Amino acid sequence: MKILSRNALIIFIVLIFIFCCQQKQQNITERDNEMIKNEVKNKFEKLISALNNLDSHEWSEIYSKDEFISAFVSTDFYSSRKAFINAITSYFTMREQQKVEPLEVEVTALTPTLALLTSQEKTEMLLKNGENMRSKHVFTMIWKKEAEDWKIIHSHESWNIE
């Protein structure tokens, strides 16, 4: 488990390095930096809303269709957007309700078109079998400004069930 987490972190750092090296070195003004942070936080709030509404369609639209790289959910790895969407959609069908409450959200503008978001949430789920789950949840995401909007191109999430 520790090896997998370490490997995921190494992959994540390498991805950031590759993207940063591919982008032209451009200075981000303070105004642009704040705009990027606000835009990505607003999209993240839509993601949280979709999670809380168990709306897999709205949730999936926040992930890039053109530039999706990968997603990690605990120890599960998805290199295909379709496989990731199908897995999460399946998870949604097992839940009666869900409440994801962000506790901390940090956005770092990496370039004018790339941002890193890290977050910590308190999550409660009521499964259709009557089981109630509470956990701490964290996201690490790379967002890319695409033609129409900010989209997630890489996501990693972990759970610590209480």
C-alpha positions as CSV (number, residue, x, y, z in Angstrom):
1,M,0.0,0.0,0.0
2,K,2.8,2.4,0.9
3,I,4.6,1.5,-2.3
4,L,1.5,2.1,-4.4
5,S,0.9,5.5,-2.7
6,R,4.6,6.4,-3.2
7,N,4.3,5.4,-6.9
8,A,1.2,7.4,-7.3
9,L,2.9,10.5,-5.8
10,I,5.9,10.0,-8.1
11,I,3.7,9.7,-11.2
12,F,1.8,12.8,-10.1
13,I,5.0,14.8,-9.6
14,V,6.3,13.6,-13.0
15,L,3.1,14.7,-14.7
16,I,3.3,18.1,-13.2
17,F,6.9,18.4,-14.3
18,I,6.1,17.3,-17.9
19,F,3.2,19.7,-18.2
20,C,5.2,22.6,-16.8
21,C,8.1,21.9,-19.2
22,Q,5.7,21.7,-22.2
23,Q,4.2,25.0,-21.4
24,K,5.9,28.2,-22.6
25,Q,7.4,29.9,-19.6
26,Q,4.9,32.6,-18.9
27,N,4.6,34.8,-15.9
28,I,1.2,34.7,-14.2
29,T,0.1,38.1,-13.0
30,E,-1.4,38.4,-9.5
31,R,-4.7,39.2,-11.2
32,D,-4.5,36.1,-13.4
33,N,-3.5,34.0,-10.5
34,E,-6.5,35.0,-8.5
35,M,-8.8,34.5,-11.5
36,I,-7.5,31.0,-12.1
37,K,-7.9,30.1,-8.4
38,N,-11.5,31.4,-8.3
39,E,-12.4,29.7,-11.6
40,V,-11.0,26.4,-10.5
41,K,-12.6,26.6,-7.0
42,N,-16.0,27.4,-8.7
43,K,-15.7,24.3,-10.9
44,F,-14.7,22.3,-7.8
45,E,-17.8,23.5,-6.0
46,K,-19.9,22.2,-9.0
47,L,-18.1,18.9,-8.7
48,I,-19.0,18.7,-5.0
49,S,-22.6,19.6,-5.8
50,A,-22.7,16.8,-8.4
51,L,-21.3,14.4,-5.8
52,N,-23.8,15.4,-3.2
53,N,-26.7,15.1,-5.7
54,L,-25.3,11.7,-6.9
55,D,-25.5,13.2,-10.4
56,S,-23.0,11.1,-12.4
57,H,-23.7,13.0,-15.7
58,E,-23.0,16.4,-14.2
59,W,-20.0,15.0,-12.3
60,S,-18.5,13.3,-15.4
61,E,-18.8,16.5,-17.5
62,I,-16.2,18.1,-15.2
63,Y,-13.6,15.6,-16.3
64,S,-11.8,16.3,-19.6
65,K,-13.1,14.4,-22.7
66,D,-10.1,15.3,-24.8
67,E,-7.1,15.3,-22.4
68,F,-8.0,12.9,-19.6
69,I,-4.7,11.3,-18.4
70,S,-5.6,9.2,-15.4
71,A,-7.4,8.8,-12.1
72,F,-6.6,7.0,-8.9
73,V,-9.4,6.1,-6.4
74,S,-7.6,4.8,-3.4
75,T,-5.7,1.8,-4.9
76,D,-7.7,1.6,-8.2
77,F,-6.1,3.1,-11.3
78,Y,-7.9,4.3,-14.4
79,S,-6.1,5.3,-17.6
80,S,-9.3,5.5,-19.5
81,R,-12.0,8.2,-18.9
82,K,-14.7,5.8,-19.9
83,A,-13.6,3.1,-17.4
84,F,-13.3,5.8,-14.6
85,I,-16.8,7.2,-15.4
86,N,-18.3,3.8,-15.5
87,A,-16.8,2.8,-12.1
88,I,-17.9,6.0,-10.3
89,T,-21.4,5.8,-11.9
90,S,-21.7,2.3,-10.6
91,Y,-20.6,3.5,-7.1
92,F,-23.3,6.2,-7.2
93,T,-26.0,3.5,-7.8
94,M,-25.1,1.9,-4.5
95,R,-25.7,5.1,-2.5
96,E,-28.9,6.4,-1.1
97,Q,-27.4,9.7,-0.3
98,Q,-24.0,11.4,0.1
99,K,-22.7,14.5,1.7
100,V,-19.3,15.7,0.9
101,E,-18.3,18.8,2.9
102,P,-15.0,20.5,1.9
103,L,-12.9,21.5,4.9
104,E,-9.8,22.8,3.0
105,V,-9.4,23.7,-0.7
106,E,-6.1,25.0,-2.1
107,V,-5.6,25.9,-5.7
108,T,-2.1,26.7,-7.1
109,A,-1.9,28.1,-10.6
110,L,1.0,26.3,-12.4
111,T,0.7,28.1,-15.7
112,P,-2.0,30.2,-17.4
113,T,-3.7,26.9,-18.4
114,L,-2.8,24.4,-15.6
115,A,-3.8,24.4,-12.0
116,L,-3.2,22.1,-9.0
117,L,-6.1,21.6,-6.5
118,T,-5.7,19.8,-3.2
119,S,-8.6,19.4,-0.8
120,Q,-9.8,17.7,2.3
121,E,-13.4,16.8,2.9
122,K,-15.6,15.3,5.5
123,T,-17.8,12.7,3.8
124,E,-20.9,10.8,4.9
125,M,-22.7,8.2,2.8
126,L,-25.8,6.2,3.3
127,L,-25.7,3.1,1.2
128,K,-28.8,1.5,-0.2
129,N,-28.1,-1.6,2.0
130,G,-28.6,0.7,5.1
131,E,-24.9,1.0,5.9
132,N,-23.7,4.4,7.0
133,M,-20.1,5.4,6.2
134,R,-18.2,8.4,7.5
135,S,-14.7,9.2,6.2
136,K,-12.1,11.8,5.7
137,H,-11.5,12.3,2.0
138,V,-8.8,14.0,0.0
139,F,-8.4,15.0,-3.6
140,T,-5.4,16.0,-5.6
141,M,-6.3,17.2,-9.1
142,I,-4.7,18.7,-12.1
143,W,-7.1,21.1,-14.0
144,K,-6.5,22.3,-17.5
145,K,-8.2,25.3,-19.2
146,E,-9.8,23.9,-22.3
147,A,-11.6,25.8,-25.0
148,E,-14.9,26.0,-23.1
149,D,-13.9,25.7,-19.4
150,W,-11.6,24.3,-16.7
151,K,-11.6,20.4,-16.8
152,I,-9.9,17.8,-14.7
153,I,-7.2,15.9,-16.5
154,H,-5.8,13.9,-13.6
155,S,-7.4,13.0,-10.3
156,H,-6.3,11.2,-7.2
157,E,-8.5,10.6,-4.2
158,S,-8.1,8.7,-1.0
159,W,-10.4,7.8,1.9
160,N,-9.9,7.2,5.6
161,I,-13.0,5.5,6.8
162,E,-13.8,6.4,10.4
